[in-house]
C-alpha cells in the first residue's frame, strides 16, 4: 500500500481576478475550492492514475471536515486524525496577471495526536511506500521526518521525501528511495545558482552521495533531471503546452514517478511519467486526469 502524509492539509481557495489592483476592490472571475496540501495532491494524482493509496494527516474543525469530504468525493481514501481544537487552514491562490498565494498557518497539533499518527505509521509493513511531503508545522518538532524514517529504518519501505533544506538533508542518511528538489532548492542547499540541466547533475549526485537513492530535479520550463540509483542520468526538456496553474505540479511529478515505478520498475518510464504528470497538471486548471497525463506522455521523448 502507498501512504501519503500531509501534516497541514488545507482548503485551496483559488480565485480568478482580472488585472489585480492591490488596495482596491477587485471582482472575481471564478472561484474554486479544492482539498490541498502536498501529500493530498500526491494522493489525488495517484488516484487519477488508478494507483491505490491512503492519505494520512491531521484535520480540524469545519474546514477539516470539508477537506475530508471533498477529498473523498474525488475518490480518495483517507485515515485522517481529527484534532480537538482549531480549524484546518484555508490557502488563497489568486490567479491574475501573476499567481499570488497566501498560505495560512493551520492548527496547533498536540502531542497526543502526533503519537496517534506515529502509531499508524509504525503499522506499515515491508513492501509499503510512504510519501512525506511539505513543511512541518511549527507546533511539531522539525526533526519529525527524520524521526519517522528512523522508526521505520529496519523495514523494507520505500520512502519518498519532498521537502526543502534541513528537512531534506536530515533524512539523507536514512537512504530515501526518492527526493525531489527543484533546481532553486538544490542550488540553495549548496549556495549556487543552477540554470541548466547540465548544471544540476553534479549537485544531484552530491545528494546521492549523502544517501538519497534517486534524485529527481524539477526545473519548470527547463525540464527535469533524474540521477538514478542504477547510475543512469536522465534528462528531459519540458513538454510543450500552455501553463495555466503551477500549484501542485511538483507534487504531481512525485506521484507520476511513483506510479510509473510501481507499473514497470523502470527508471526511464518512471521519469517520463513524473514529467508527464507534473506538466499535465501545469497545463490544467486543476490536478491532471489520467487522459491528460497520457496525452503528454505520448507527446515527447526523453533526451
MARMI-362971 format. One line per 2 residues: number of its first residue (from 1); their letters; for each residue y negated, x, z negated of N, C-alpha, C. Coordinates in nm, 2 decimals, decimal comma, padded with zeros to 4 digits. Layout:
<nodes>
NUM	A	Y:X:Z:Y:X:Z:Y:X:Z; ... .
</nodes>
This chain:
<nodes>
1	XX	00,12:00,08:00,00:00,00:00,00:00,00:-00,13:00,09:00,00; -00,23:00,04:00,06:-00,36:00,11:00,06:-00,45:00,03:-00,04 .
3	XX	-00,51:00,11:-00,12:-00,61:00,06:-00,22:-00,75:00,12:-00,19; -00,85:00,04:-00,20:-00,99:00,09:-00,19:-01,06:00,06:-00,32 .
5	XX	-01,14:00,15:-00,36:-01,22:00,13:-00,49:-01,37:00,13:-00,46; -01,43:00,02:-00,50:-01,58:00,02:-00,49:-01,63:-00,01:-00,64 .
7	XX	-01,69:00,09:-00,70:-01,73:00,07:-00,83:-01,85:-00,02:-00,85; -01,93:-00,03:-00,74:-02,06:-00,11:-00,75:-02,08:-00,19:-00,62 .
9	XX	-01,98:-00,29:-00,60:-02,00:-00,37:-00,48:-02,12:-00,45:-00,48; -02,16:-00,51:-00,37:-02,29:-00,58:-00,35:-02,28:-00,69:-00,26 .
11	XX	-02,37:-00,78:-00,27:-02,40:-00,87:-00,15:-02,50:-00,80:-00,07; -02,47:-00,78:00,06:-02,56:-00,72:00,15:-02,64:-00,83:00,22 .
13	XX	-02,77:-00,83:00,19:-02,86:-00,94:00,24:-02,93:-00,87:00,36; -02,89:-00,90:00,48:-02,96:-00,85:00,60:-03,06:-00,95:00,64 .
15	XX	-03,18:-00,90:00,67:-03,29:-00,99:00,71:-03,36:-00,93:00,83; -03,38:-01,00:00,93:-03,45:-00,95:01,05:-03,60:-00,99:01,04 .
17	XX	-03,68:-00,89:01,07:-03,83:-00,91:01,07:-03,88:-00,84:01,19; -03,95:-00,92:01,28:-04,01:-00,86:01,40:-04,14:-00,79:01,36 .
19	XX	-04,14:-00,66:01,39:-04,26:-00,58:01,36:-04,31:-00,59:01,21; -04,23:-00,54:01,12:-04,25:-00,55:00,98:-04,39:-00,49:00,95 .
21	XX	-04,47:-00,57:00,87:-04,61:-00,52:00,83:-04,61:-00,52:00,67; -04,59:-00,39:00,62:-04,60:-00,38:00,47:-04,73:-00,43:00,41 .
23	XX	-04,72:-00,50:00,30:-04,84:-00,55:00,23:-04,88:-00,69:00,29; -04,81:-00,74:00,39:-04,85:-00,87:00,45:-04,73:-00,96:00,43 .
25	XX	-04,76:-01,09:00,46:-04,65:-01,19:00,46:-04,57:-01,18:00,59; -04,44:-01,16:00,59:-04,36:-01,15:00,71:-04,26:-01,26:00,72 .
27	XX	-04,23:-01,30:00,84:-04,13:-01,41:00,86:-04,00:-01,36:00,91; -03,89:-01,40:00,86:-03,76:-01,35:00,91:-03,73:-01,42:01,04 .
29	XX	-03,65:-01,34:01,12:-03,60:-01,40:01,25:-03,45:-01,43:01,23; -03,38:-01,37:01,13:-03,24:-01,41:01,10:-03,21:-01,36:00,96 .
31	XX	-03,12:-01,42:00,89:-03,07:-01,38:00,76:-02,92:-01,38:00,76; -02,86:-01,29:00,68:-02,71:-01,28:00,68:-02,67:-01,23:00,54 .
33	XX	-02,57:-01,29:00,49:-02,51:-01,25:00,36:-02,37:-01,20:00,38; -02,34:-01,08:00,34:-02,20:-01,02:00,36:-02,16:-00,95:00,23 .
35	XX	-02,03:-00,95:00,20:-01,98:-00,86:00,09:-02,00:-00,71:00,13; -02,05:-00,63:00,05:-02,08:-00,49:00,08:-02,04:-00,39:-00,02 .
37	XX	-02,06:-00,27:00,01:-02,01:-00,16:-00,07:-01,92:-00,08:00,01; -01,92:00,05:00,00:-01,84:00,14:00,09:-01,69:00,11:00,09 .
39	XX	-01,63:00,09:-00,02:-01,49:00,06:-00,03:-01,46:-00,07:00,03; -01,54:-00,17:00,01:-01,52:-00,31:00,07:-01,54:-00,30:00,22 .
41	XX	-01,63:-00,22:00,27:-01,64:-00,20:00,41:-01,51:-00,14:00,47; -01,46:-00,04:00,40:-01,33:00,02:00,45:-01,22:-00,09:00,45 .
43	XX	-01,21:-00,17:00,35:-01,11:-00,27:00,34:-01,13:-00,37:00,45; -01,25:-00,41:00,48:-01,28:-00,51:00,59:-01,23:-00,46:00,73 .
45	XX	-01,26:-00,33:00,76:-01,21:-00,28:00,89:-01,06:-00,27:00,89; -01,00:-00,22:00,78:-00,85:-00,22:00,77:-00,80:-00,36:00,80 .
47	XX	-00,86:-00,46:00,73:-00,81:-00,60:00,75:-00,82:-00,64:00,90; -00,94:-00,60:00,96:-00,96:-00,63:01,10:-00,86:-00,57:01,19 .
49	XX	-00,81:-00,45:01,15:-00,71:-00,38:01,23:-00,56:-00,41:01,18; -00,55:-00,52:01,10:-00,42:-00,57:01,06:-00,35:-00,47:00,97 .
51	XX	-00,42:-00,39:00,89:-00,36:-00,29:00,80:-00,37:-00,35:00,66; -00,26:-00,38:00,59:-00,26:-00,44:00,46:-00,33:-00,35:00,36 .
53	XX	-00,41:-00,41:00,27:-00,48:-00,33:00,17:-00,53:-00,42:00,06; -00,56:-00,36:-00,05:-00,61:-00,43:-00,17:-00,74:-00,36:-00,22 .
55	XX	-00,85:-00,44:-00,23:-00,98:-00,39:-00,28:-00,99:-00,40:-00,43; -01,02:-00,29:-00,49:-01,04:-00,28:-00,64:-01,19:-00,25:-00,67 .
57	XX	-01,23:-00,29:-00,79:-01,37:-00,26:-00,82:-01,41:-00,35:-00,93; -01,54:-00,36:-00,96:-01,60:-00,44:-01,06:-01,70:-00,54:-01,00 .
59	XX	-01,69:-00,66:-01,05:-01,78:-00,77:-01,01:-01,84:-00,83:-01,14; -01,96:-00,89:-01,13:-02,02:-00,96:-01,25:-02,10:-01,07:-01,20 .
61	XX	-02,10:-01,18:-01,28:-02,19:-01,29:-01,27:-02,17:-01,37:-01,14; -02,28:-01,45:-01,11:-02,27:-01,54:-00,99:-02,27:-01,46:-00,86 .
63	XX	-02,33:-01,35:-00,86:-02,33:-01,27:-00,74:-02,19:-01,20:-00,72; -02,13:-01,16:-00,83:-01,99:-01,11:-00,82:-01,89:-01,21:-00,77 .
65	XX	-01,91:-01,34:-00,82:-01,82:-01,45:-00,77:-01,84:-01,47:-00,62; -01,96:-01,45:-00,57:-01,98:-01,47:-00,43:-01,93:-01,35:-00,35 .
67	XX	-01,93:-01,23:-00,40:-01,87:-01,12:-00,34:-01,72:-01,14:-00,32; -01,65:-01,19:-00,43:-01,51:-01,21:-00,42:-01,48:-01,32:-00,32 .
69	XX	-01,56:-01,43:-00,33:-01,53:-01,55:-00,24:-01,55:-01,51:-00,09; -01,66:-01,44:-00,06:-01,69:-01,41:00,08:-01,60:-01,31:00,13 .
71	XX	-01,56:-01,21:00,05:-01,47:-01,11:00,09:-01,33:-01,17:00,13; -01,28:-01,26:00,04:-01,15:-01,32:00,06:-01,16:-01,42:00,18 .
73	XX	-01,28:-01,48:00,20:-01,30:-01,57:00,32:-01,28:-01,49:00,45; -01,31:-01,36:00,44:-01,30:-01,28:00,56:-01,15:-01,23:00,58 .
75	XX	-01,06:-01,27:00,49:-00,92:-01,23:00,50:-00,89:-01,11:00,40; -00,98:-01,07:00,32:-00,95:-00,96:00,23:-00,86:-01,00:00,11 .
77	XX	-00,79:-00,90:00,06:-00,72:-00,92:-00,07:-00,79:-00,83:-00,18; -00,81:-00,89:-00,29:-00,88:-00,82:-00,40:-00,81:-00,83:-00,53 .
79	XX	-00,84:-00,73:-00,62:-00,80:-00,73:-00,75:-00,91:-00,68:-00,84; -01,02:-00,75:-00,83:-01,15:-00,71:-00,90:-01,14:-00,73:-01,05 .
81	XX	-01,21:-00,65:-01,12:-01,22:-00,66:-01,27:-01,36:-00,73:-01,29; -01,36:-00,84:-01,36:-01,48:-00,92:-01,39:-01,55:-00,87:-01,52 .
83	XX	-01,67:-00,82:-01,51:-01,74:-00,77:-01,62:-01,80:-00,89:-01,70; -01,81:-00,87:-01,83:-01,85:-00,98:-01,92:-02,00:-01,01:-01,91 .
85	XX	-02,08:-00,91:-01,87:-02,23:-00,92:-01,87:-02,28:-00,87:-01,74; -02,41:-00,92:-01,71:-02,48:-00,88:-01,59:-02,44:-00,95:-01,46 .
87	XX	-02,50:-00,90:-01,35:-02,47:-00,96:-01,22:-02,45:-00,84:-01,12; -02,35:-00,86:-01,03:-02,34:-00,77:-00,92:-02,47:-00,76:-00,84 .
89	XX	-02,49:-00,65:-00,78:-02,62:-00,63:-00,71:-02,63:-00,69:-00,58; -02,76:-00,71:-00,54:-02,79:-00,76:-00,40:-02,86:-00,64:-00,33 .
91	XX	-02,81:-00,59:-00,22:-02,88:-00,49:-00,15:-02,95:-00,55:-00,03; -03,07:-00,52:-00,01:-03,15:-00,57:00,10:-03,16:-00,48:00,22 .
93	XX	-03,12:-00,53:00,34:-03,12:-00,45:00,46:-03,22:-00,51:00,56; -03,34:-00,45:00,57:-03,44:-00,51:00,66:-03,42:-00,45:00,80 .
95	XX	-03,40:-00,54:00,89:-03,39:-00,50:01,03:-03,52:-00,53:01,11; -03,59:-00,42:01,14:-03,71:-00,43:01,21:-03,72:-00,32:01,31 .
97	XX	-03,84:-00,27:01,34:-03,86:-00,16:01,43:-03,77:-00,04:01,38; -03,77:-00,03:01,25:-03,68:00,07:01,18:-03,60:-00,01:01,08 .
99	XX	-03,48:00,05:01,04:-03,40:-00,01:00,94:-03,45:00,04:00,80; -03,47:-00,05:00,71:-03,51:-00,02:00,57:-03,41:-00,08:00,48 .
101	XX	-03,36:00,00:00,38:-03,27:-00,05:00,28:-03,33:-00,04:00,14; -03,30:-00,14:00,06:-03,34:-00,14:-00,08:-03,21:-00,17:-00,16 .
103	XX	-03,15:-00,07:-00,22:-03,03:-00,09:-00,29:-03,05:-00,10:-00,44; -03,00:-00,20:-00,50:-03,01:-00,23:-00,64:-02,92:-00,14:-00,73 .
105	XX	-02,95:-00,14:-00,86:-02,87:-00,05:-00,95:-02,73:-00,11:-00,98; -02,73:-00,24:-01,00:-02,60:-00,30:-01,04:-02,58:-00,31:-01,19 .
107	XX	-02,47:-00,38:-01,23:-02,45:-00,40:-01,38:-02,40:-00,27:-01,45; -02,41:-00,28:-01,58:-02,35:-00,17:-01,67:-02,20:-00,20:-01,68 .
109	XX	-02,12:-00,09:-01,65:-01,97:-00,11:-01,66:-01,93:-00,05:-01,80; -01,87:-00,13:-01,88:-01,83:-00,10:-02,02:-01,70:-00,02:-02,02 .
111	XX	-01,68:00,05:-02,13:-01,56:00,13:-02,14:-01,43:00,06:-02,13; -01,42:-00,06:-02,18:-01,30:-00,14:-02,18:-01,27:-00,18:-02,03 .
113	XX	-01,37:-00,21:-01,95:-01,35:-00,25:-01,81:-01,30:-00,13:-01,73; -01,36:-00,01:-01,76:-01,32:00,11:-01,70:-01,18:00,14:-01,73 .
115	XX	-01,14:00,13:-01,85:-01,00:00,15:-01,89:-00,90:00,06:-01,81; -00,94:-00,06:-01,79:-00,86:-00,16:-01,72:-00,84:-00,11:-01,58 .
117	XX	-00,95:-00,06:-01,52:-00,93:-00,01:-01,38:-00,84:00,11:-01,38; -00,86:00,20:-01,47:-00,77:00,32:-01,48:-00,62:00,28:-01,49 .
119	XX	-00,60:00,17:-01,56:-00,46:00,13:-01,58:-00,40:00,08:-01,44; -00,49:00,01:-01,37:-00,45:-00,04:-01,23:-00,42:00,08:-01,14 .
121	XX	-00,50:00,18:-01,15:-00,48:00,30:-01,06:-00,36:00,38:-01,11; -00,33:00,38:-01,24:-00,22:00,45:-01,29:-00,09:00,39:-01,24 .
123	XX	-00,09:00,27:-01,19:00,03:00,20:-01,14:00,06:00,23:-01,00; -00,03:00,31:-00,93:00,00:00,35:-00,79:00,13:00,43:-00,78 .
125	XX	00,20:00,42:-00,67:00,33:00,48:-00,65:00,32:00,58:-00,54; 00,43:00,67:-00,53:00,44:00,76:-00,42:00,44:00,69:-00,29 .
127	XX	00,36:00,74:-00,19:00,35:00,68:-00,06:00,23:00,59:-00,05; 00,16:00,55:-00,16:00,04:00,47:-00,15:-00,08:00,56:-00,10 .
129	XX	-00,18:00,49:-00,05:-00,30:00,55:-00,01:-00,42:00,50:-00,09; -00,51:00,58:-00,13:-00,62:00,54:-00,22:-00,75:00,59:-00,15 .
131	XX	-00,85:00,50:-00,14:-00,98:00,54:-00,08:-01,08:00,53:-00,19; -01,15:00,64:-00,22:-01,26:00,64:-00,32:-01,39:00,66:-00,24 .
133	XX	-01,48:00,56:-00,24:-01,59:00,57:-00,15:-01,72:00,53:-00,23; -01,82:00,61:-00,20:-01,95:00,57:-00,25:-01,99:00,65:-00,38 .
135	XX	-02,11:00,61:-00,43:-02,16:00,68:-00,55:-02,10:00,61:-00,68; -02,12:00,68:-00,79:-02,07:00,63:-00,92:-02,19:00,58:-01,00 .
137	XX	-02,18:00,46:-01,05:-02,30:00,40:-01,12:-02,33:00,49:-01,24; -02,45:00,49:-01,29:-02,50:00,57:-01,40:-02,43:00,54:-01,53 .
139	XX	-02,37:00,42:-01,54:-02,30:00,39:-01,67:-02,16:00,45:-01,68; -02,12:00,51:-01,57:-01,99:00,57:-01,57:-02,00:00,73:-01,56 .
141	XX	-01,90:00,80:-01,61:-01,90:00,95:-01,61:-01,90:01,00:-01,47; -01,98:01,10:-01,44:-01,99:01,15:-01,30:-01,87:01,23:-01,26 .
143	XX	-01,78:01,25:-01,36:-01,65:01,32:-01,33:-01,54:01,22:-01,29; -01,57:01,09:-01,27:-01,47:00,99:-01,25:-01,38:01,01:-01,14 .
145	XX	-01,43:01,05:-01,02:-01,34:01,07:-00,91:-01,24:01,18:-00,94; -01,29:01,29:-01,00:-01,20:01,40:-01,04:-01,10:01,35:-01,14 .
147	XX	-01,14:01,27:-01,24:-01,05:01,22:-01,34:-00,94:01,14:-01,28; -00,98:01,05:-01,18:-00,88:00,97:-01,12:-00,77:01,06:-01,05 .
149	XX	-00,82:01,15:-00,97:-00,73:01,24:-00,90:-00,65:01,33:-00,99; -00,70:01,37:-01,10:-00,62:01,44:-01,20:-00,51:01,36:-01,25 .
151	XX	-00,54:01,23:-01,28:-00,44:01,14:-01,33:-00,32:01,12:-01,23; -00,36:01,12:-01,10:-00,26:01,10:-01,00:-00,20:01,22:-00,93 .
153	XX	-00,23:01,34:-00,98:-00,20:01,46:-00,91:-00,06:01,49:-00,89; 00,03:01,44:-00,98:00,17:01,47:-00,97:00,25:01,36:-00,88 .
155	XX	00,17:01,27:-00,82:00,23:01,17:-00,73:00,20:01,20:-00,59; 00,28:01,15:-00,50:00,26:01,17:-00,35:00,18:01,06:-00,30 .
157	XX	00,05:01,07:-00,34:-00,05:00,96:-00,30:-00,16:01,03:-00,21; -00,18:00,97:-00,09:-00,28:01,02:00,00:-00,42:00,97:-00,04 .
159	XX	-00,51:01,06:-00,08:-00,64:01,01:-00,13:-00,75:01,05:-00,03; -00,83:00,96:00,01:-00,95:00,98:00,09:-01,07:00,97:00,01 .
161	XX	-01,17:01,06:00,02:-01,29:01,06:-00,06:-01,41:01,06:00,03; -01,49:00,96:00,02:-01,62:00,96:00,10:-01,73:00,96:00,00 .
163	XX	-01,78:01,08:-00,04:-01,88:01,09:-00,14:-01,97:01,21:-00,10; -02,07:01,24:-00,18:-02,16:01,35:-00,14:-02,17:01,45:-00,25 .
165	XX	-02,21:01,57:-00,22:-02,24:01,69:-00,30:-02,14:01,71:-00,41; -02,18:01,71:-00,54:-02,09:01,74:-00,65:-01,98:01,65:-00,66 .
167	XX	-02,00:01,52:-00,64:-01,89:01,42:-00,64:-01,77:01,47:-00,55; -01,81:01,52:-00,43:-01,72:01,56:-00,33:-01,66:01,70:-00,37 .
169	XX	-01,74:01,79:-00,41:-01,70:01,93:-00,44:-01,60:01,93:-00,55; -01,63:01,84:-00,65:-01,54:01,84:-00,77:-01,40:01,80:-00,75 .
171	XX	-01,37:01,73:-00,64:-01,24:01,68:-00,62:-01,16:01,77:-00,52; -01,22:01,87:-00,46:-01,15:01,95:-00,36:-01,03:02,03:-00,42 .
173	XX	-01,04:02,07:-00,54:-00,92:02,14:-00,60:-00,79:02,05:-00,61; -00,81:01,92:-00,60:-00,70:01,83:-00,60:-00,65:01,79:-00,46 .
175	XX	-00,70:01,86:-00,36:-00,65:01,85:-00,22:-00,65:01,71:-00,17; -00,76:01,65:-00,16:-00,77:01,51:-00,10:-00,72:01,52:00,05 .
177	XX	-00,65:01,41:00,09:-00,60:01,41:00,22:-00,71:01,41:00,33; -00,82:01,34:00,29:-00,93:01,32:00,39:-01,07:01,32:00,31 .
179	XX	-01,16:01,40:00,36:-01,30:01,38:00,32:-01,39:01,36:00,44; -01,50:01,28:00,43:-01,58:01,25:00,55:-01,73:01,27:00,52 .
181	XX	-01,78:01,39:00,51:-01,92:01,41:00,50:-01,98:01,39:00,64; -02,11:01,36:00,65:-02,18:01,37:00,78:-02,24:01,51:00,79 .
183	XX	-02,30:01,54:00,90:-02,35:01,67:00,92:-02,46:01,71:00,83; -02,54:01,61:00,79:-02,65:01,64:00,70:-02,60:01,66:00,56 .
185	XX	-02,50:01,59:00,51:-02,44:01,61:00,38:-02,37:01,74:00,38; -02,30:01,78:00,48:-02,23:01,91:00,49:-02,33:02,02:00,48 .
187	XX	-02,44:02,01:00,56:-02,54:02,11:00,56:-02,61:02,12:00,42; -02,63:02,01:00,35:-02,69:02,01:00,22:-02,60:02,09:00,12 .
189	XX	-02,47:02,07:00,13:-02,38:02,14:00,04:-02,40:02,30:00,05; -02,42:02,34:00,17:-02,43:02,49:00,20:-02,57:02,54:00,22 .
191	XX	-02,67:02,45:00,21:-02,81:02,49:00,23:-02,84:02,53:00,37; -02,78:02,47:00,47:-02,81:02,50:00,61:-02,84:02,37:00,69 .
193	XX	-02,89:02,39:00,81:-02,92:02,27:00,90:-02,81:02,28:01,01; -02,74:02,17:01,02:-02,63:02,16:01,12:-02,66:02,05:01,22 .
195	XX	-02,68:02,10:01,35:-02,72:02,00:01,45:-02,62:01,98:01,56; -02,53:02,07:01,59:-02,43:02,06:01,69:-02,29:02,05:01,64 .
197	XX	-02,20:02,01:01,72:-02,06:02,00:01,68:-02,01:02,14:01,65; -02,05:02,24:01,73:-02,01:02,38:01,70:-02,06:02,43:01,57 .
199	XX	-02,18:02,39:01,53:-02,24:02,43:01,41:-02,16:02,39:01,29; -02,10:02,27:01,29:-02,03:02,21:01,17:-01,90:02,27:01,15 .
201	XX	-01,83:02,33:01,25:-01,69:02,37:01,24:-01,67:02,47:01,13; -01,75:02,59:01,12:-01,72:02,68:01,02:-01,74:02,63:00,88 .
203	XX	-01,84:02,54:00,86:-01,86:02,48:00,73:-01,76:02,38:00,69; -01,71:02,30:00,79:-01,60:02,21:00,76:-01,48:02,29:00,71 .
205	XX	-01,45:02,41:00,78:-01,34:02,50:00,74:-01,36:02,55:00,60; -01,48:02,57:00,56:-01,51:02,62:00,42:-01,46:02,51:00,32 .
207	XX	-01,49:02,39:00,35:-01,44:02,28:00,26:-01,29:02,27:00,26; -01,23:02,30:00,37:-01,09:02,30:00,38:-01,03:02,41:00,30 .
209	XX	-01,10:02,53:00,30:-01,05:02,64:00,22:-01,07:02,61:00,07; -01,16:02,52:00,03:-01,18:02,48:-00,11:-01,07:02,38:-00,15 .
211	XX	-01,00:02,32:-00,05:-00,89:02,23:-00,09:-00,87:02,11:-00,01; -00,97:02,07:00,07:-00,96:01,94:00,15:-00,85:01,97:00,26 .
213	XX	-00,77:01,87:00,28:-00,66:01,88:00,38:-00,72:01,85:00,52; -00,80:01,75:00,53:-00,86:01,71:00,66:-01,01:01,68:00,64 .
215	XX	-01,09:01,75:00,72:-01,24:01,73:00,71:-01,29:01,66:00,83; -01,34:01,54:00,82:-01,39:01,46:00,93:-01,54:01,45:00,91 .
217	XX	-01,61:01,50:01,01:-01,76:01,51:01,00:-01,82:01,42:01,10; -01,89:01,32:01,05:-01,96:01,23:01,15:-02,10:01,28:01,17 .
219	XX	-02,15:01,26:01,30:-02,28:01,31:01,34:-02,36:01,21:01,42; -02,34:01,09:01,39:-02,42:00,98:01,46:-02,41:01,00:01,61 .
221	XX	-02,53:01,01:01,68:-02,53:01,03:01,82:-02,47:01,15:01,88; -02,45:01,25:01,79:-02,39:01,38:01,84:-02,24:01,37:01,84 .
223	XX	-02,18:01,26:01,79:-02,03:01,25:01,79:-01,97:01,28:01,66; -01,86:01,36:01,66:-01,79:01,39:01,54:-01,69:01,51:01,56 .
225	XX	-01,65:01,56:01,45:-01,56:01,68:01,45:-01,45:01,65:01,34; -01,33:01,69:01,37:-01,22:01,69:01,28:-01,16:01,83:01,27 .
227	XX	-01,16:01,88:01,15:-01,09:02,01:01,12:-00,96:01,96:01,05; -00,85:01,96:01,11:-00,73:01,90:01,06:-00,64:02,00:00,99 .
229	XX	-00,55:01,94:00,91:-00,46:02,02:00,82:-00,36:02,11:00,91; -00,33:02,06:01,03:-00,24:02,14:01,11:-00,30:02,25:01,19 .
231	XX	-00,43:02,27:01,17:-00,50:02,38:01,23:-00,58:02,34:01,35; -00,56:02,21:01,40:-00,64:02,16:01,51:-00,79:02,14:01,48 .
233	XX	-00,88:02,18:01,57:-01,02:02,14:01,56:-01,05:02,05:01,68; -01,08:01,92:01,65:-01,10:01,82:01,75:-01,25:01,78:01,75 .
235	XX	-01,30:01,77:01,87:-01,44:01,73:01,88:-01,46:01,61:01,98; -01,56:01,54:01,96:-01,59:01,43:02,05:-01,74:01,40:02,06 .
237	XX	-01,78:01,37:02,18:-01,91:01,32:02,20:-01,92:01,17:02,14; -02,04:01,12:02,12:-02,05:00,98:02,08:-02,02:00,89:02,19 .
239	XX	-01,94:00,79:02,17:-01,92:00,69:02,28:-02,05:00,62:02,32; -02,06:00,58:02,44:-02,18:00,51:02,49:-02,19:00,37:02,44 .
241	XX	-02,31:00,33:02,40:-02,33:00,20:02,35:-02,47:00,18:02,29; -02,51:00,06:02,27:-02,64:00,04:02,20:-02,62:00,02:02,06 .
243	XX	-02,69:00,10:01,98:-02,67:00,09:01,83:-02,76:-00,03:01,78; -02,69:-00,12:01,71:-02,75:-00,24:01,66:-02,76:-00,24:01,51 .
245	XX	-02,67:-00,16:01,44:-02,66:-00,17:01,30:-02,58:-00,04:01,25; -02,65:00,04:01,18:-02,58:00,16:01,13:-02,51:00,14:00,99 .
247	XX	-02,54:00,03:00,93:-02,48:00,01:00,79:-02,33:-00,01:00,81; -02,25:00,07:00,74:-02,10:00,06:00,74:-02,03:00,13:00,85 .
249	XX	-02,11:00,21:00,93:-02,05:00,28:01,04:-01,96:00,39:00,99; -02,01:00,47:00,89:-01,93:00,57:00,83:-01,81:00,52:00,76 .
251	XX	-01,82:00,41:00,69:-01,71:00,35:00,62:-01,60:00,31:00,73; -01,65:00,25:00,84:-01,56:00,21:00,95:-01,49:00,33:01,00 .
253	XX	-01,55:00,44:01,01:-01,48:00,56:01,06:-01,37:00,60:00,97; -01,39:00,60:00,84:-01,29:00,63:00,74:-01,17:00,54:00,76 .
255	XX	-01,20:00,41:00,77:-01,10:00,31:00,78:-01,02:00,32:00,91; -01,09:00,35:01,02:-01,02:00,37:01,15:-00,93:00,49:01,15 .
257	XX	-00,98:00,60:01,09:-00,89:00,72:01,08:-00,77:00,69:01,00; -00,78:00,62:00,89:-00,66:00,59:00,81:-00,57:00,50:00,88 .
259	XX	-00,62:00,40:00,95:-00,54:00,31:01,03:-00,47:00,38:01,14; -00,54:00,47:01,21:-00,47:00,55:01,31:-00,37:00,64:01,26 .
261	XX	-00,39:00,70:01,15:-00,29:00,79:01,09:-00,16:00,70:01,05; -00,19:00,59:00,99:-00,07:00,50:00,95:00,01:00,46:01,07 .
263	XX	-00,06:00,44:01,18:00,01:00,39:01,30:00,10:00,50:01,37; 00,05:00,62:01,38:00,12:00,73:01,46:00,14:00,86:01,39 .
265	XX	00,08:00,88:01,27:00,08:01,01:01,20:00,05:01,12:01,30; -00,06:01,10:01,38:-00,11:01,19:01,48:-00,26:01,20:01,46 .
267	XX	-00,30:01,33:01,45:-00,44:01,35:01,41:-00,54:01,32:01,53; -00,50:01,34:01,65:-00,58:01,31:01,77:-00,60:01,16:01,77 .
269	XX	-00,50:01,08:01,75:-00,51:00,93:01,76:-00,59:00,89:01,64; -00,57:00,94:01,52:-00,64:00,90:01,40:-00,79:00,93:01,42 .
271	XX	-00,82:01,05:01,48:-00,96:01,09:01,50:-01,03:00,99:01,60; -00,96:00,96:01,71:-01,02:00,87:01,81:-01,03:00,73:01,75 .
273	XX	-00,94:00,69:01,67:-00,95:00,55:01,60:-01,07:00,55:01,51; -01,09:00,67:01,44:-01,21:00,67:01,35:-01,34:00,67:01,42 .
275	XX	-01,35:00,74:01,53:-01,47:00,74:01,61:-01,49:00,60:01,67; -01,39:00,54:01,72:-01,40:00,41:01,78:-01,44:00,30:01,68 .
277	XX	-01,39:00,31:01,56:-01,42:00,21:01,46:-01,57:00,23:01,41; -01,61:00,35:01,39:-01,74:00,38:01,35:-01,84:00,33:01,46 .
279	XX	-01,81:00,37:01,58:-01,91:00,34:01,69:-01,91:00,19:01,71; -01,79:00,12:01,71:-01,79:-00,02:01,74:-01,87:-00,10:01,63 .
281	XX	-01,86:-00,06:01,51:-01,94:-00,12:01,40:-02,09:-00,10:01,43; -02,13:00,03:01,47:-02,27:00,06:01,50:-02,32:-00,03:01,62 .
283	XX	-02,23:-00,06:01,71:-02,27:-00,14:01,83:-02,27:-00,29:01,80; -02,23:-00,33:01,68:-02,22:-00,47:01,64:-02,32:-00,51:01,53 .
285	XX	-02,35:-00,63:01,52:-02,44:-00,68:01,41:-02,37:-00,68:01,27; -02,23:-00,68:01,28:-02,15:-00,68:01,16:-02,04:-00,58:01,18 .
287	XX	-01,95:-00,56:01,08:-01,84:-00,47:01,09:-01,75:-00,51:01,21; -01,70:-00,42:01,28:-01,64:-00,44:01,41:-01,50:-00,51:01,40 .
289	XX	-01,47:-00,59:01,50:-01,34:-00,66:01,51:-01,24:-00,56:01,58; -01,12:-00,59:01,58:-01,02:-00,51:01,65:-01,04:-00,50:01,80 .
291	XX	-01,07:-00,62:01,87:-01,10:-00,61:02,01:-01,22:-00,51:02,04; -01,32:-00,52:01,96:-01,44:-00,43:01,98:-01,40:-00,29:01,96 .
293	XX	-01,32:-00,26:01,86:-01,28:-00,12:01,83:-01,19:-00,07:01,95; -01,10:-00,15:01,99:-01,01:-00,10:02,10:-01,08:-00,09:02,23 .
295	XX	-01,19:-00,17:02,25:-01,27:-00,16:02,37:-01,34:-00,02:02,38; -01,39:00,02:02,26:-01,45:00,16:02,25:-01,34:00,26:02,27 .
297	XX	-01,23:00,24:02,20:-01,12:00,34:02,21:-01,08:00,37:02,35; -01,08:00,27:02,44:-01,03:00,29:02,58:-01,15:00,33:02,67 .
299	XX	-01,27:00,35:02,61:-01,38:00,38:02,70:-01,42:00,53:02,70; -01,35:00,62:02,62:-01,38:00,76:02,62:-01,26:00,84:02,59 .
301	XX	-01,27:00,97:02,62:-01,17:01,07:02,59:-01,22:01,18:02,50; -01,14:01,23:02,42:-01,18:01,35:02,33:-01,21:01,47:02,42 .
303	X	-01,30:01,55:02,37:-01,33:01,67:02,45:-01,21:01,77:02,45 .
</nodes>
